[in-house]
Every structure is written in structure tokens, then in C-alpha cells.
Amino acid sequence: MVLEKKGELLKARDLPLPCPGKGQVLIKVEACGVCRTDLHVVDGELASPKLPLIPGHEIVGRIVKRGPGAKKYPEGTRVGVPWLAHTCGKCRFCLKGLENLCENALFTGYTVDGGYSEYTAAWQEYIYEIPDKYSSPEAAPLLCAGLIGYRSYSMAGPGSRIGLYGFGASAHIICQVASYQGKKVFAFTRDGDIEKQEFARSLGARWASGSGTLPPEPLDSAIIFAPAGKLVPAALSAVDKGGTVICAGIYMTQIPAFSYDLLWWEKKIKSVANLTRKDGHEFMKIADQCPIQLHITTYPLLQANQALADLRNGKLKGAAVLIP
């Protein structure tokens, strides 16, 4: 399914089989998650995608061919392909161990073709083996909703009270991880979305309400998964002195002006940019240990536009996954 022009529907195309280059593997796709970042790419909210483009960066499949020098995984290995496709290893950020900020990075389903397809190619050093306990459709959201959620969660710090704004694919995973680790989770949904609030409680949230409501106790940290800038002042109002607000999305609408007293008391606002391979390996270990229930809605690959529309309109509970 190909994006030929930003803002248009994806089109079904028959393309040549990808040829894995040096250090790459060819993967037969078994499932690909539909991420909000895909929506931002398709809708033209992210600048300069490769066009034409095959979107998708929550890919699970099996290696069917290895390119020159690709010896890390044997053929038949089930692997996951995330957003971070490749880094240069030489720029000032890579040399400081901050490959997520690499000046020459490539991104799956954005600057290189992704997984809304039957086959894809990926660099062997940037893929992960998938825990056996998850089916391929279940595992797909782990590759971004899980990984970016985990990086956001790690940046939120060690406090015991954490708020999650926007209870979609990422939040429904991180809610379970945080609860498993003994933290109190407070979930914030669109005002009046009783179904999502009940869903959050079913996954371990101690409390759930609309995003315009203050929690019953101050938070140590809050993660904003929804791309709504108006949630930043709301989250600052909810966190305690010294608290941290994490903006987890790659895109967010304009943050409105707010009074300085919301930021006073050494509160912090941080953004999350991409991920590192270290994040991926750490999270896959946690996913193997923690009994995460992945709530997914599957769509045939050719219904990718419908999956994107359902995500755009807030109709999903959990994550959407395309099945070739």
C-alpha cells in the first residue's frame, strides 16, 4: 500500500521484491501495526517523507533471505522492525551514545519503505527477535507503541504515581508495565469517554477520568501520548513539585500559553525523539517477563486506509494491525 502524495489515500501497487543490501535481510511480513506516526506521515503533518512511500514501522515477520554480510540471524527467524532503521555511527550524537538523535538517521516507513506490504528489507543490527509468547499480530504494536512508550516511561523517572494522557496503543501497553512494576497509574482520556476509562481500569489503572480533570493525588510524572498541545498545561497542573511531563509523540499541535506558576517548583517538560537499540533490547526483555495483554483490531492489508481512518477518528480500543 503506497503513499504517492501527502494527504491522499494509499494505493495498492504491485512492486518488485526488495533486494537486501549489505547487512540487510529480506523479511516476509506477517503483521504490521498502524501507528499514529503513520497517520502524521500520510496526512502531511511530518515534512519530507520519501515519496512514493510504503508506510509502516511496527513490522513483524520472518527472514527469508540474507544480504551480503548479514549473518546475525538465520533464515526463518521471526523478527521485529522498528521506527529507527539505521544510523551513521559517526556523527556527534552517535559518538555520544545518542543514536536516537543521529544527524543521518533513516526511519522505517518514512525515509525508507516500511511494512504495509508483503515483503520488506531491513538492516540486521536494527531489528529484534520477538518473544515467543506473542503472536505476530499481537507483537506488532510492541515495535513502536511499546518501544516509544517504554522510552517515555523510562524518561519519566522513578516516581510511584504516573499519569497517562491519551489512552491508545502506547498507553494500554505502558499501563500494564507500570502496574506490573507496582506503580499507581492514573489514566486520562477524552472527556466523557467512559468506555476508554473502563478499559484503562481493566488494565490496571487505579483511576481514570477525562483529561480536563485533576487526579485525586498529585503525580510524580505524566506522559502525553495524544498529539494535543493543550494537554501540556493540564499535565503540568497535575504533577507534583519536581514532577516531569513527557511529550511522547513525534508531532503535537500548538501548546497554548500558560502561566509560569504551572512550571514553577522545578517541574520539567521533555520530548521524546525516536528510540535507541538499547531501548529495544531492554523492552523486549520486559515484554517477555511481563504478562502484557495486547488489544488489537486486525485489518487485511488492502484495508489500510480504513485502519488509518479508524485511528484518526478515535474508534480503536488498543491498536490496529494490518495482515498481508
Backbone hydrogen bonds, N-H to C=O, Kabsch-Sander energy under -0.5 kcal/mol:
donor,donor_aa,acceptor,acceptor_aa,energy
2,V,11,K,-3.2
3,L,53,L,-3.5
4,E,2,V,-0.7
7,G,42,V,-3.3
8,E,5,K,-2.0
11,K,2,V,-2.6
15,L,13,R,-0.6
23,G,68,P,-3.0
24,Q,21,G,-2.2
25,V,122,A,-2.6
26,L,65,K,-3.0
27,I,120,T,-3.3
28,K,62,R,-2.9
29,V,27,I,-0.7
29,V,118,E,-2.1
30,E,60,V,-2.9
31,A,60,V,-1.9
32,C,322,L,-2.1
33,G,58,E,-2.5
34,V,320,A,-2.8
35,C,33,G,-0.7
38,D,35,C,-0.6
39,L,35,C,-1.3
40,H,36,R,-2.0
41,V,37,T,-2.3
42,V,38,D,-2.9
43,D,39,L,-2.7
44,G,41,V,-1.1
45,E,40,H,-2.3
46,L,40,H,-1.1
50,K,110,Y,-3.1
53,L,3,L,-2.4
59,I,81,V,-1.9
60,V,31,A,-2.7
61,G,79,V,-2.2
62,R,28,K,-1.8
63,I,77,T,-2.1
64,V,26,L,-2.8
65,K,26,L,-1.2
67,G,24,Q,-3.0
70,A,67,G,-2.0
71,K,69,G,-1.3
76,G,63,I,-3.0
77,T,74,P,-1.7
79,V,61,G,-2.9
79,V,77,T,-0.5
80,G,128,Y,-2.7
81,V,59,I,-2.4
83,W,143,L,-0.6
85,A,83,W,-0.8
85,A,106,L,-2.3
86,H,106,L,-1.4
95,L,91,C,-2.5
96,K,93,F,-0.7
97,G,94,C,-1.7
98,L,93,F,-3.0
101,L,98,L,-2.2
102,C,99,E,-1.6
105,A,102,C,-1.0
106,L,86,H,-2.5
108,T,83,W,-2.7
109,G,112,V,-1.8
110,Y,107,F,-1.6
110,Y,112,V,-0.9
111,T,107,F,-2.2
112,V,107,F,-1.8
114,G,54,I,-3.3
115,G,56,G,-1.2
116,Y,55,P,-2.3
117,S,115,G,-2.3
120,T,27,I,-2.1
122,A,25,V,-2.0
124,Q,23,G,-2.9
126,Y,123,W,-1.8
127,I,124,Q,-1.0
128,Y,80,G,-1.9
130,I,78,R,-1.2
134,Y,131,P,-1.5
139,A,135,S,-2.5
140,A,136,S,-1.5
142,L,139,A,-1.5
143,L,139,A,-0.6
143,L,140,A,-1.7
144,C,141,P,-1.1
146,G,141,P,-2.2
147,L,142,L,-1.1
148,I,144,C,-2.7
149,G,144,C,-0.9
149,G,145,A,-0.8
150,Y,146,G,-2.6
151,R,147,L,-2.4
152,S,148,I,-2.5
153,Y,149,G,-2.6
154,S,150,Y,-2.6
155,M,151,R,-2.1
156,A,152,S,-1.1
157,G,154,S,-1.0
162,I,160,S,-0.6
162,I,184,K,-2.7
163,G,221,S,-2.2
164,L,186,F,-2.6
165,Y,163,G,-0.5
165,Y,223,I,-3.0
166,G,164,L,-0.6
166,G,188,F,-2.8
168,G,166,G,-1.4
172,H,168,G,-2.2
173,I,169,A,-0.9
173,I,170,S,-0.9
174,I,170,S,-2.7
175,C,171,A,-2.6
176,Q,172,H,-0.5
177,V,173,I,-1.8
178,A,174,I,-3.0
179,S,175,C,-2.2
180,Y,176,Q,-2.3
181,Q,177,V,-1.6
182,G,179,S,-1.7
183,K,178,A,-2.7
184,K,160,S,-3.2
185,V,183,K,-0.6
186,F,162,I,-2.6
187,A,185,V,-0.5
187,A,207,W,-2.7
188,F,164,L,-2.9
189,T,209,S,-2.2
193,D,190,R,-2.2
194,I,192,G,-1.9
197,Q,193,D,-1.8
198,E,194,I,-2.5
199,F,195,E,-2.2
200,A,196,K,-2.4
201,R,197,Q,-2.0
202,S,198,E,-2.1
203,L,199,F,-0.9
203,L,200,A,-0.8
204,G,201,R,-1.5
205,A,200,A,-2.2
206,R,185,V,-2.2
207,W,185,V,-1.2
209,S,187,A,-2.0
211,S,189,T,-2.1
213,T,210,G,-1.8
219,L,238,A,-2.4
220,D,161,R,-2.2
221,S,161,R,-1.5
222,A,244,T,-2.3
223,I,163,G,-2.9
224,I,246,I,-3.4
225,F,165,Y,-2.9
225,F,223,I,-0.8
226,A,165,Y,-1.3
228,A,226,A,-1.1
229,G,227,P,-0.6
231,L,228,A,-2.0
232,V,229,G,-1.8
234,A,230,K,-0.9
235,A,231,L,-2.8
236,L,232,V,-2.4
237,S,233,P,-1.9
238,A,234,A,-1.0
239,V,235,A,-1.5
240,D,219,L,-3.7
242,G,265,W,-2.4
243,G,240,D,-2.2
244,T,220,D,-1.4
245,V,268,K,-3.0
246,I,222,A,-3.2
246,I,244,T,-0.5
247,C,245,V,-0.5
247,C,270,K,-3.3
248,A,224,I,-2.2
248,A,246,I,-0.8
249,G,224,I,-0.6
253,T,227,P,-2.0
262,L,259,S,-1.9
263,L,260,Y,-1.4
264,W,260,Y,-1.6
267,K,263,L,-1.4
268,K,243,G,-2.4
270,K,245,V,-2.8
272,V,247,C,-1.8
274,N,272,V,-0.6
280,G,276,T,-1.6
281,H,277,R,-2.4
282,E,278,K,-2.4
283,F,279,D,-2.7
284,M,280,G,-2.2
285,K,281,H,-1.4
286,I,282,E,-1.9
287,A,283,F,-3.2
288,D,284,M,-1.4
289,Q,285,K,-1.3
290,C,286,I,-3.5
292,I,290,C,-2.3
294,L,292,I,-0.7
295,H,293,Q,-0.7
296,I,294,L,-0.7
297,T,319,A,-2.5
299,Y,321,V,-2.5
301,L,323,I,-1.9
303,Q,300,P,-2.5
304,A,301,L,-1.4
307,A,303,Q,-2.0
308,L,304,A,-2.4
309,A,305,N,-2.1
310,D,306,Q,-2.5
311,L,307,A,-2.0
312,R,308,L,-2.7
313,N,309,A,-2.0
314,G,311,L,-1.4
315,K,310,D,-2.7
316,L,310,D,-0.5
318,G,316,L,-0.6
319,A,295,H,-2.5
319,A,317,K,-0.5
320,A,34,V,-0.6
321,V,297,T,-2.3
322,L,32,C,-3.3
323,I,299,Y,-2.6
